Amino acid sequence: MKNNEQTTDFLFDKINYKFLLIGIGVIVLGFILMSGGGSNNPKVFKEEDLFSFRRIGLAPTLVLIGFGITIYSIFKKSK
């Protein structure tokens, strides 16, 4: 009588999933930094808040780096 044990094979290794989660975290951080900038008074426009370095430079760069990390995690070869 054979022992019917099933083994679960994952598509990626543990390190791939770590890189994937790090990449998703960096993407989420970028979108969080990109959000906000609203005003309580709709007649007031604060250009310095909306067009700050954080929203125009830093946040999109973090999102692109996060996408790069997730792509790397997908293409990383298993040992």
N, C-alpha and C positions, 0 to 999 in steps of 0.2 A: 504494500500500500504506500503510495507516494504522499509526501507531505505537501499540501497545497498552500504554500506560502507565496504571497504576492509581494513583490518589492516595488516601491514607488520610485521611479526615476524622474528626477526633475530635469527641466530643460537646461538650466544653468547651474553653475556651482554657487557656493555660498558667497564667494567674493563678488560674483556678478550681481547678486541681489543686494549686497551692501552698496556697491557703486550705484545701482539703480535707485535705491532709497536716498542716497546722498544727492544724486542728481535731481530727484523729484523735490527734495527739501530745498535745494538751491533755487529751483524754478519757483516754488511757492514763496520763498523769501523775496525773490525779485518782484513777483506780483504784489506782495504786501507792501514793499517799498514804493511801488508805482502807484498805489491807491491813495486816496485822500485828496486833500487840496480844496475841499469844498468851503463855502462861506455861509455863514448864517444869514447874511443879508444878500439877496440876489442882485442888488444894485451895485454891490462892491465887487470889483474884480482885482484879485491879488496876483499880479503877474509873477512876482518873485516866488510865490508858493507853487504855482502851477508849472513854471518853467525852471525849476531848480535843478541843480546838478544831480540830485538824488533821483528825480523822476525821469530826466532826459538822458543821463549818462550812466549812472550806476545800476539802476534797476534793469534796463534792457540788456546791459552787459552781463549781469548775473543770470538773467533768463537764458541768454545764448550759451553761457558757460554751463548752465544746468542741462540744456539740451545736448551739449557736447559730451558731458559726463554720462548721460543716459545712453547716447549712441555708442560711446566707448564700452559701456557695460554690456550692451547687446553683442557687440562684435568681438569682445575679449574671448580668446580661446580657452577652453578647458584644459587642465593638465592631465 
